[in-house]
Amino acid sequence: MTSSRLSRRSILALATGLPLSAMVTKHVGGAVTPVRYTMTAFTNDSQTDMWVYESVDATHFSLVRRAAYRPPDADPEDTPATAPTDRRGLCRDPSAFRHTDGAYYLTYTTAWDGDTIGFARSADRLAWTFLYEYTMPLPGITNSWAPEWFVDRDNRVHVIVSLNDGTGFRPHLMSALDTALDRPQWSTPTPLIGITPAPGTSGYIDTTMRLVRGRYHAFVKNETTKNIEVAVAEKLAGPYVFVRTGNWAQWGGAGAGDPREGQCVIPLPDGRWRIYLDAYNLDNPVQGHYVYSDTVTTDLLGEWTTPRPLPGLSGFVRHFTVLLE
């Protein structure tokens, strides 16, 4: 079947890797576009609280609810707003999606150091209920960062999480063993084949996955160079081959501007793509920015526009994901 026979709704579903049933769309002038974009973020005000924003154009976001979710063991009074901490109960790097049961599910980083990630559930994106912390069933895990949802073309639900066992960060794939996500039923996390730290390097974090034209595109942050790089594979588990490395899209990175992380890639209604990037500043987090860049064509691996600050929120929101509905 050629793409000309697919509806815009179907194209959007294929581009995001979401099931067709999850793509809620409307007709505007004959075109099919997302009804809304929901952003879930932590902020420079707190690394224990998740804020929810929404937008109709993926550019101008308005606040839906501040501090919409806080893990039950969080202690915001004793947790620094931005600095590294040994406190647990954090809600960093929140990633949300809407499941086939109609509910929203959240996964997030629970601590700077440790072997757990958190899960929560909501019926409306506003009121969230803690589900559980999931402990990685692997030896020697020192860091469990930036878990992110990915729904494959067969509707199977996965989480991709960056794990460090002391030899560097590697993205790991864990798959839901049941369609019900309110219980910790996950396959043993396994490394994505081919995305392997070179000796003496820090590895790869913040993996965002997109399935396009039958190929899996893993956008990863090179934690050594601070650049966003891309590896592709024919299967979700790999093997992956890096096809874009260094500061290939001129987004920034070591030796070419500020470091970048927290990438989130979404399709736009016209077939192009947008990436959001946390242009962070570890020495002074409140001096950081959040920027976005779009593909010039529909090619994920082609030319991208010069990054621009995200209106109204740049410098406040931190590592977020954007959910299309």
Beta strands, then each sheet from edge to edge (+ up, - down):
strand 1: 25-28
strand 2: 31-34
strand 3: 37-43
strand 4: 46-55
strand 5: 62-69
strand 6: 92-98
strand 7: 104-109
strand 8: 116-122
strand 9: 128-135
strand 10: 143-151
strand 11: 157-164
strand 12: 169-175
strand 13: 190-191
strand 14: 204-212
strand 15: 215-222
strand 16: 228-233
strand 17: 241-244
strand 18: 261-267
strand 19: 273-279
strand 20: 289-294
strand 21: 308-309
strand 22: 317-324
sheet 1: 1+ 2-
sheet 2: 5+ 4- 3+ 22-
sheet 3: 6+ 7- 8+ 9-
sheet 4: 10+ 11- 12+ 13-
sheet 5: 14+ 15- 16+ 17-
sheet 6: 18+ 19- 20+ 21-
end
